Amino acid sequence: MQCPYTAAIVYLVKESQVSNLLLSLSLLWHNVPLQCSYPIVLFHDGYFRQPYVRRAFRDKLLLLLMGRMEKDGHAAVLRALEAINGIEFVELNPTLPKGISSDVEVVDPVFPEVWPGYHHMCQFFFSGIFDHPRIRGLDYYLRLDTDSFIVDEMPYDPIALLHQDSKKYGFLAVGTDPPLVSEGFFPFVRAFTSRRPAVQAQLEQNGWSYPENERPFTYMNNFEVVHIPSFQTPEMRSWANAVNANPLRIYKYRWGDAPLRYAAVHMFFDVERDVEMFCDLPYYHQVHIPSCSYADNSTLSQTF
């Protein structure tokens, strides 16, 4: 049966994360009843550039899956083998935005020890992914981090569920970010919405608040399902363009894609109607994430 929508499963990978990625993929295929043959798109920093590296990765993944053959059955392993052969390795070559020095001491960013790679990642998942040639024409993507582990069997395919329910965004948990990585975030949101009454009204309808402790809420988007066209509308692009107009917001102050995603969803979607929370997802990322967890705006971000 032909899939009624187009979708991909995406990871962003660097060399030090390959072992985790192998486990994440094997658990994904073992525990999630994927309804379609979604391509696996591995965005990478050049590690997979050489054919022998890609071949060795596929061989290791196949060995992991072969160990499950007796339990999963031959048909499941054959499907996984087809998926392994169809893995796409897409190299990213991000560049610093105009006006951002390549000298870390000049920029003086938050988290200089991971600059600019981590900040490139935030930029990519905030807005760059929606314009990437491999992604921009699809209906959905499921994002997983290399250390995202679905540790038990799920009763459904999260991409198929989002499509079935005509939702625009799916998430697992809500956390918060500390003021250290959100300097100027709330004043910017206030200024953006004050000039757009309809956006301000949608925020209020969705229960948006400005907490006294200045910790912005975040979607823990190391696992997320995204309806891509809903993030390519003129309204969404106006938000992305406004944020990106000053690249210091991400590349110096390290505004993350997680609070930016939370803000965008609350500005432009009806959260009750358009957003799915995957309450029964048996998921592990650095620490266990409880099902249906909402941050109390104080502690969750300390553990992620």
Backbone hydrogen bonds in HBPLUS format (Angstrom, degrees):
<---DONOR---> <-ACCEPTOR-->    atom                        ^
c    i                          cat <-CA-CA->   ^        H-A-AA   ^      H-
h    n   atom  resd res      DA  || num        DHA   H-A  angle D-A-AA Bond
n    s   type  num  typ     dist DA aas  dist angle  dist       angle   num
A0139-ASP N   A0006-THR O   3.03 MM 133  5.14 141.4  2.19 115.3 127.1     1
A0140-TYR N   A0006-THR O   3.04 MM 134  6.46 145.0  2.17 144.0 154.6     2
A0008-ALA N   A0140-TYR O   3.23 MM 132  6.68 136.3  2.44 130.8 141.9     3
A0142-LEU N   A0008-ALA O   2.93 MM 134  6.41 153.4  2.01 152.2 160.8     4
A0009-ILE N   A0039-PRO O   2.97 MM  30  6.30 168.9  1.98 164.8 168.4     5
A0041-VAL N   A0009-ILE O   2.81 MM  32  6.08 167.0  1.83 163.4 168.0     6
A0010-VAL N   A0142-LEU O   2.82 MM 132  6.13 162.4  1.85 156.8 162.6     7
A0144-LEU N   A0010-VAL O   3.12 MM 134  6.40 159.9  2.16 174.7 176.8     8
A0011-TYR N   A0041-VAL O   3.09 MM  30  6.49 153.7  2.16 161.4 162.9     9
A0043-PHE N   A0011-TYR O   2.88 MM  32  6.01 153.9  1.95 164.5 158.4    10
A0013-VAL N   A0043-PHE O   2.74 MM  30  6.05 163.7  1.76 160.8 165.6    11
A0017-GLN N   A0014-LYS O   2.91 MM   3  5.64 162.5  1.94 127.1 133.0    12
A0018-VAL N   A0015-GLU O   3.32 MM   3  5.67 172.9  2.32 120.5 120.0    13
A0021-LEU N   A0017-GLN O   2.99 MM   4  6.23 155.6  2.05 151.3 159.2    14
A0022-LEU N   A0018-VAL O   2.99 MM   4  6.29 155.3  2.06 154.2 158.9    15
A0023-LEU N   A0019-SER O   3.33 MM   4  6.68 159.7  2.38 147.5 151.7    16
A0024-SER N   A0020-ASN O   2.85 MM   4  6.10 163.8  1.87 156.4 161.7    17
A0025-LEU N   A0021-LEU O   2.92 MM   4  6.09 166.8  1.94 158.0 159.9    18
A0026-SER N   A0022-LEU O   3.07 MM   4  6.23 161.0  2.11 145.1 150.6    19
A0027-LEU N   A0023-LEU O   2.96 MM   4  6.13 161.1  2.00 154.8 159.3    20
A0028-LEU N   A0024-SER O   2.94 MM   4  6.08 150.4  2.02 142.8 151.8    21
A0029-TRP N   A0025-LEU O   3.02 MM   4  6.27 168.8  2.04 157.5 157.6    22
A0030-HIS N   A0026-SER O   3.04 MM   4  6.10 144.3  2.17 137.2 147.6    23
A0031-ASN N   A0027-LEU O   2.86 MM   4  5.76 157.3  1.91 150.8 155.0    24
A0032-VAL N   A0028-LEU O   3.04 MM   4  5.60 145.8  2.17 148.4 151.9    25
A0154-MET N   A0031-ASN O   2.82 MM 123  5.87 164.0  1.84 164.5 159.8    26
A0034-LEU N   A0032-VAL O   2.87 MM   2  5.66 128.6  2.14 111.7  95.9    27
A0038-TYR N   A0036-CYS O   2.99 MM   2  5.59 128.8  2.26 105.1  90.1    28
A0088-GLU N   A0040-ILE O   2.86 MM  48  6.10 177.9  1.86 173.5 174.3    29
A0042-LEU N   A0088-GLU O   2.79 MM  46  6.03 175.0  1.79 174.1 172.3    30
A0090-VAL N   A0042-LEU O   2.97 MM  48  5.97 160.4  2.01 134.2 140.7    31
A0044-HIS N   A0090-VAL O   2.97 MM  46  6.21 149.6  2.06 143.0 147.4    32
A0092-LEU N   A0044-HIS O   2.86 MM  48  5.92 167.7  1.88 173.9 170.1    33
A0049-ARG N   A0046-GLY O   3.13 MM   3  5.18 159.3  2.17 114.2 114.6    34
A0053-VAL N   A0050-GLN O   3.10 MM   3  5.48 133.3  2.33 108.6 120.4    35
A0054-ARG N   A0050-GLN O   3.30 MM   4  6.71 158.1  2.35 153.0 159.0    36
A0055-ARG N   A0051-PRO O   2.90 MM   4  6.13 159.6  1.95 152.5 158.5    37
A0056-ALA N   A0052-TYR O   3.00 MM   4  6.06 158.8  2.04 138.9 144.4    38
A0057-PHE N   A0053-VAL O   3.04 MM   4  6.20 153.8  2.11 144.2 151.2    39
A0058-ARG N   A0054-ARG O   3.04 MM   4  6.32 162.9  2.07 151.0 154.7    40
A0059-ASP N   A0055-ARG O   3.00 MM   4  6.23 157.9  2.05 149.7 156.0    41
A0060-LYS N   A0056-ALA O   3.02 MM   4  6.24 159.6  2.06 148.7 153.3    42
A0061-LEU N   A0057-PHE O   3.01 MM   4  6.24 159.5  2.05 151.4 157.2    43
A0062-LEU N   A0058-ARG O   2.90 MM   4  6.10 155.7  1.96 149.1 155.8    44
A0063-LEU N   A0059-ASP O   3.04 MM   4  6.30 155.0  2.10 147.3 153.4    45
A0064-LEU N   A0060-LYS O   3.13 MM   4  6.44 154.8  2.19 145.8 152.0    46
A0065-LEU N   A0061-LEU O   3.07 MM   4  6.37 157.1  2.13 148.7 154.6    47
A0066-MET N   A0062-LEU O   2.81 MM   4  6.01 151.1  1.90 152.3 160.8    48
A0067-GLY N   A0063-LEU O   3.34 MM   4  6.53 144.0  2.48 141.0 147.9    49
A0068-ARG N   A0065-LEU O   2.89 MM   3  5.27 153.2  1.96 109.5 118.3    50
A0069-MET N   A0066-MET O   3.09 MM   3  5.09 164.9  2.11 107.0 111.6    51
A0071-LYS N   A0068-ARG O   3.10 MM   3  5.48 121.8  2.46 107.0 120.8    52
A0072-ASP N   A0068-ARG O   2.84 MM   4  5.90 177.5  1.84 172.0 172.9    53
A0073-GLY N   A0069-MET O   2.75 MM   4  5.19 149.8  1.84 141.4 147.8    54
A0077-VAL N   A0073-GLY O   3.29 MM   4  6.63 158.1  2.34 149.2 155.3    55
A0078-LEU N   A0074-HIS O   2.87 MM   4  6.12 154.3  1.94 153.2 160.7    56
A0079-ARG N   A0075-ALA O   3.01 MM   4  6.28 150.4  2.10 144.6 152.2    57
A0080-ALA N   A0076-ALA O   2.98 MM   4  6.26 153.2  2.05 142.7 150.5    58
A0081-LEU N   A0077-VAL O   2.76 MM   4  6.03 150.9  1.84 147.2 155.8    59
A0082-GLU N   A0078-LEU O   3.00 MM   4  6.25 154.6  2.07 143.3 149.3    60
A0083-ALA N   A0079-ARG O   3.00 MM   4  6.33 152.6  2.08 143.2 150.9    61
A0084-ILE N   A0080-ALA O   2.77 MM   4  6.10 153.7  1.84 151.6 159.2    62
A0085-ASN N   A0081-LEU O   3.03 MM   4  6.29 164.6  2.06 152.0 154.8    63
A0086-GLY N   A0082-GLU O   3.14 MM   4  6.32 128.3  2.42 133.3 146.9    64
A0086-GLY N   A0083-ALA O   3.00 MM   3  4.95 131.1  2.25  93.5 107.8    65
A0087-ILE N   A0084-ILE O   3.15 MM   3  5.33 169.7  2.16 109.6 112.4    66
A0100-ILE N   A0097-PRO O   3.09 MM   3  5.74 159.1  2.14 142.3 142.1    67
A0106-VAL N   A0103-ASP O   2.99 MM   3  5.34 132.2  2.22 106.5 119.3    68
A0107-VAL N   A0103-ASP O   3.14 MM   4  6.53 161.0  2.18 156.3 161.4    69
A0108-ASP N   A0104-VAL O   2.78 MM   4  5.75 159.1  1.82 147.0 153.8    70
A0110-VAL N   A0252-LYS O   2.78 MM 142  5.95 162.5  1.81 165.0 163.9    71
A0114-VAL N   A0111-PHE O   3.21 MM   3  5.90 162.1  2.24 118.8 123.4    72
A0115-TRP N   A0112-PRO O   3.23 MM   3  4.93 168.6  2.24 102.9 105.1    73
A0118-TYR N   A0114-VAL O   2.96 MM   4  5.68 171.5  1.97 170.9 171.2    74
A0120-HIS N   A0116-PRO O   2.74 MM   4  5.98 148.9  1.84 158.5 168.8    75
A0121-MET N   A0117-GLY O   3.04 MM   4  6.36 151.1  2.13 144.7 152.4    76
A0122-CYS N   A0118-TYR O   3.04 MM   4  6.45 155.1  2.10 146.9 152.7    77
A0123-GLN N   A0119-HIS O   3.01 MM   4  6.25 160.6  2.05 146.4 151.6    78
A0124-PHE N   A0120-HIS O   2.84 MM   4  6.07 157.9  1.89 152.0 158.2    79
A0125-PHE N   A0121-MET O   3.04 MM   4  6.29 172.8  2.05 160.8 160.4    80
A0126-PHE N   A0122-CYS O   2.93 MM   4  5.93 139.8  2.10 141.7 153.1    81
A0127-SER N   A0123-GLN O   3.08 MM   4  6.20 177.9  2.08 153.5 153.7    82
A0128-GLY N   A0123-GLN O   3.26 MM   5  6.33 176.7  2.26 143.1 143.3    83
A0129-ILE N   A0124-PHE O   2.78 MM   5  5.44 150.9  1.86 160.5 150.7    84
A0130-PHE N   A0127-SER O   3.20 MM   3  5.81 141.8  2.35 115.1 123.8    85
A0131-ASP N   A0128-GLY O   3.08 MM   3  5.56 158.9  2.12 113.9 120.5    86
A0132-HIS N   A0129-ILE O   3.26 MM   3  5.08 156.0  2.32  96.5 103.6    87
A0135-ILE N   A0132-HIS O   2.97 MM   3  5.43 143.5  2.11 116.0 126.4    88
A0136-ARG N   A0132-HIS O   2.86 MM   4  5.61 173.0  1.86 176.0 174.0    89
A0138-LEU N   A0135-ILE O   2.99 MM   3  5.61 171.8  2.00 129.7 132.2    90
A0228-ILE N   A0139-ASP O   2.82 MM  89  5.44 137.4  2.00 130.8 141.6    91
A0141-TYR N   A0226-VAL O   3.10 MM  85  5.46 142.0  2.25 139.7 150.6    92
A0226-VAL N   A0141-TYR O   2.93 MM  85  5.46 164.5  1.96 158.8 163.7    93
A0143-ARG N   A0224-GLU O   2.86 MM  81  5.36 163.7  1.89 160.8 165.5    94
A0224-GLU N   A0143-ARG O   3.30 MM  81  5.36 151.6  2.39 134.0 139.2    95
A0148-SER N   A0145-ASP O   3.00 MM   3  5.04 143.4  2.14 119.8 114.8    96
A0149-PHE N   A0284-TYR O   2.92 MM 135  5.08 161.7  1.95 153.7 158.0    97
A0284-TYR N   A0149-PHE O   2.81 MM 135  5.08 143.6  1.94 145.8 156.9    98
A0151-VAL N   A0282-PRO O   2.80 MM 131  5.68 129.8  2.06 145.0 157.5    99
A0161-LEU N   A0157-ASP O   2.89 MM   4  6.11 155.2  1.96 156.7 164.7   100
A0162-LEU N   A0158-PRO O   3.09 MM   4  6.20 158.8  2.14 140.0 144.7   101
A0163-HIS N   A0159-ILE O   3.05 MM   4  6.35 160.5  2.09 151.3 156.7   102
A0164-GLN N   A0160-ALA O   2.79 MM   4  5.96 162.9  1.82 150.8 156.1   103
A0165-ASP N   A0161-LEU O   2.95 MM   4  6.08 157.4  2.01 151.4 156.2   104
A0167-LYS N   A0162-LEU O   2.99 MM   5  5.13 168.0  2.00 153.1 154.7   105
A0166-SER N   A0163-HIS O   3.12 MM   3  5.03 159.8  2.16 103.4 109.4   106
A0168-LYS N   A0274-ASP O   2.71 MM 106  5.29 166.3  1.73 145.9 149.9   107
A0227-HIS N   A0168-LYS O   2.97 MM  59  4.83 158.7  2.02 144.9 138.1   108
A0169-TYR N   A0274-ASP O   3.36 MM 105  6.71 147.9  2.47 155.5 157.0   109
A0276-GLU N   A0169-TYR O   2.79 MM 107  6.19 163.3  1.81 156.5 162.4   110
A0170-GLY N   A0225-VAL O   2.80 MM  55  4.80 148.4  1.90 149.9 151.4   111
A0225-VAL N   A0170-GLY O   3.00 MM  55  4.80 160.1  2.04 131.4 136.0   112
A0171-PHE N   A0276-GLU O   2.91 MM 105  6.42 153.4  1.98 160.9 167.6   113
A0278-PHE N   A0171-PHE O   2.86 MM 107  6.12 168.6  1.88 170.7 173.3   114
A0220-MET N   A0173-ALA O   2.98 MM  47  5.57 179.7  1.98 152.8 152.8   115
A0174-VAL N   A0293-SER O   3.04 MM 119  6.38 159.7  2.08 149.1 155.5   116
A0295-ALA N   A0174-VAL O   2.86 MM 121  5.51 117.0  2.27 115.3 133.2   117
A0175-GLY N   A0218-THR O   2.90 MM  43  5.06 155.2  1.96 137.9 145.7   118
A0218-THR N   A0175-GLY O   2.85 MM  43  5.06 150.6  1.94 130.0 128.3   119
A0177-ASP N   A0216-PRO O   2.97 MM  39  5.61 148.3  2.08 151.7 161.7   120
A0181-VAL N   A0178-PRO O   3.13 MM   3  5.99 153.0  2.20 125.2 129.1   121
A0182-SER N   A0179-PRO O   3.12 MM   3  4.90 170.8  2.13 109.2 109.2   122
A0185-PHE N   A0182-SER O   3.00 MM   3  5.25 165.9  2.02 132.7 132.0   123
A0188-PHE N   A0184-GLY O   3.15 MM   4  6.16 149.9  2.24 141.0 149.4   124
A0189-VAL N   A0185-PHE O   2.99 MM   4  6.34 158.4  2.04 154.0 159.8   125
A0190-ARG N   A0186-PHE O   2.95 MM   4  6.17 167.5  1.97 157.8 160.9   126
A0191-ALA N   A0187-PRO O   2.96 MM   4  6.13 160.3  2.00 145.2 150.6   127
A0192-PHE N   A0188-PHE O   2.88 MM   4  6.08 160.6  1.92 153.1 158.6   128
A0193-THR N   A0189-VAL O   2.95 MM   4  6.11 169.7  1.96 157.4 159.4   129
A0194-SER N   A0190-ARG O   2.92 MM   4  5.90 146.2  2.04 145.0 154.3   130
A0196-ARG N   A0193-THR O   2.92 MM   3  4.96 161.0  1.96 108.3 114.1   131
A0199-VAL N   A0196-ARG O   3.02 MM   3  5.41 121.9  2.37 109.9 124.1   132
A0200-GLN N   A0196-ARG O   3.01 MM   4  6.31 160.6  2.05 156.9 163.2   133
A0201-ALA N   A0197-PRO O   2.90 MM   4  6.11 155.6  1.96 147.7 154.1   134
A0202-GLN N   A0198-ALA O   3.03 MM   4  6.26 152.0  2.11 141.1 148.3   135
A0203-LEU N   A0199-VAL O   2.95 MM   4  6.23 159.4  1.99 152.7 158.0   136
A0204-GLU N   A0200-GLN O   3.08 MM   4  6.34 163.7  2.10 149.9 153.6   137
A0205-GLN N   A0201-ALA O   2.92 MM   4  6.16 156.9  1.98 147.2 153.9   138
A0206-ASN N   A0202-GLN O   2.99 MM   4  6.18 147.7  2.09 146.7 154.9   139
A0206-ASN N   A0203-LEU O   3.13 MM   3  5.17 121.5  2.49  94.9 109.4   140
A0208-TRP N   A0203-LEU O   3.09 MM   5  5.35 171.2  2.09 150.5 147.8   141
A0207-GLY N   A0204-GLU O   3.08 MM   3  5.15 162.2  2.11 105.9 110.5   142
A0214-GLU N   A0211-PRO O   3.05 MM   3  5.38 161.7  2.09 112.2 116.7   143
A0221-ASN N   A0219-TYR O   2.66 MM   2  5.25 123.7  1.97 115.7  97.9   144
A0230-SER N   A0227-HIS O   3.13 MM   3  5.73 134.1  2.35 114.8 126.1   145
A0231-PHE N   A0228-ILE O   2.88 MM   3  5.38 154.0  1.95 117.5 125.9   146
A0232-GLN N   A0229-PRO O   3.09 MM   3  5.00 163.0  2.12 104.7 107.8   147
A0237-ARG N   A0233-THR O   2.91 MM   4  6.16 160.8  1.95 156.1 162.3   148
A0238-SER N   A0234-PRO O   2.90 MM   4  6.08 142.2  2.05 140.3 150.1   149
A0239-TRP N   A0235-GLU O   3.23 MM   4  6.57 148.8  2.33 143.6 150.8   150
A0240-ALA N   A0236-MET O   2.98 MM   4  6.33 166.1  2.00 154.6 157.8   151
A0241-ASN N   A0237-ARG O   2.79 MM   4  5.86 162.5  1.82 148.3 153.7   152
A0242-ALA N   A0238-SER O   3.02 MM   4  6.07 148.3  2.13 135.0 143.4   153
A0243-VAL N   A0239-TRP O   3.04 MM   4  6.34 161.4  2.07 154.3 158.4   154
A0244-ASN N   A0240-ALA O   2.89 MM   4  6.03 171.4  1.89 154.9 157.8   155
A0245-ALA N   A0241-ASN O   2.91 MM   4  5.85 121.6  2.26 136.7 149.2   156
A0246-ASN N   A0243-VAL O   3.44 MM   3  6.33 162.3  2.47 120.0 122.5   157
A0249-ARG N   A0246-ASN O   3.07 MM   3  6.07 164.8  2.09 130.4 133.0   158
A0251-TYR N   A0247-PRO O   2.89 MM   4  5.93 164.9  1.91 164.8 163.1   159
A0252-LYS N   A0248-LEU O   2.87 MM   4  4.68 148.7  1.97 121.3 124.9   160
A0253-TYR N   A0248-LEU O   2.92 MM   5  6.27 164.7  1.94 170.3 174.8   161
A0255-TRP N   A0249-ARG O   2.88 MM   6  5.79 164.1  1.91 144.6 147.7   162
A0260-LEU N   A0256-GLY O   3.34 MM   4  6.44 159.6  2.39 145.3 151.1   163
A0261-ARG N   A0257-ASP O   2.83 MM   4  5.79 144.1  1.95 136.8 145.7   164
A0262-TYR N   A0258-ALA O   3.08 MM   4  6.31 162.7  2.11 148.4 152.8   165
A0263-ALA N   A0259-PRO O   2.94 MM   4  6.12 162.1  1.98 147.5 152.0   166
A0264-ALA N   A0260-LEU O   3.01 MM   4  6.16 162.1  2.05 143.0 148.1   167
A0265-VAL N   A0261-ARG O   2.96 MM   4  6.15 169.3  1.97 159.2 161.3   168
A0266-HIS N   A0262-TYR O   3.12 MM   4  6.28 159.0  2.16 146.8 152.5   169
A0267-MET N   A0263-ALA O   2.90 MM   4  6.08 134.2  2.11 145.6 158.6   170
A0267-MET N   A0264-ALA O   3.18 MM   3  5.07 129.7  2.44  92.9 106.4   171
A0268-PHE N   A0264-ALA O   3.05 MM   4  6.14 158.3  2.10 156.3 159.8   172
A0269-PHE N   A0265-VAL O   2.99 MM   4  5.34 144.5  2.12 141.0 145.2   173
A0273-ARG N   A0270-ASP O   3.04 MM   3  5.41 121.8  2.39 106.7 121.1   174
A0274-ASP N   A0270-ASP O   2.70 MM   4  5.56 170.7  1.70 174.4 177.6   175
A0275-VAL N   A0271-VAL O   3.20 MM   4  5.11 146.1  2.32 133.0 133.8   176
A0279-CYS N   A0277-MET O   3.00 MM   2  5.69 119.8  2.37 111.7  95.3   177
A0283-TYR N   A0281-LEU O   3.01 MM   2  5.60 115.2  2.45 113.7  97.1   178
A0285-HIS N   A0287-VAL O   3.21 MM   2  5.24 162.0  2.24 134.4 132.8   179
A0287-VAL N   A0285-HIS O   2.58 MM   2  5.24 146.4  1.69 105.7  94.7   180
A0302-GLN N   A0299-THR O   2.92 MM   3  5.51 148.6  2.02 118.1 127.8   181
A0303-THR N   A0300-LEU O   3.05 MM   3  5.79 163.8  2.08 121.7 126.3   182
A0304-PHE N   A0301-SER O   3.46 MM   3  5.33 162.6  2.50  99.7 104.4   183
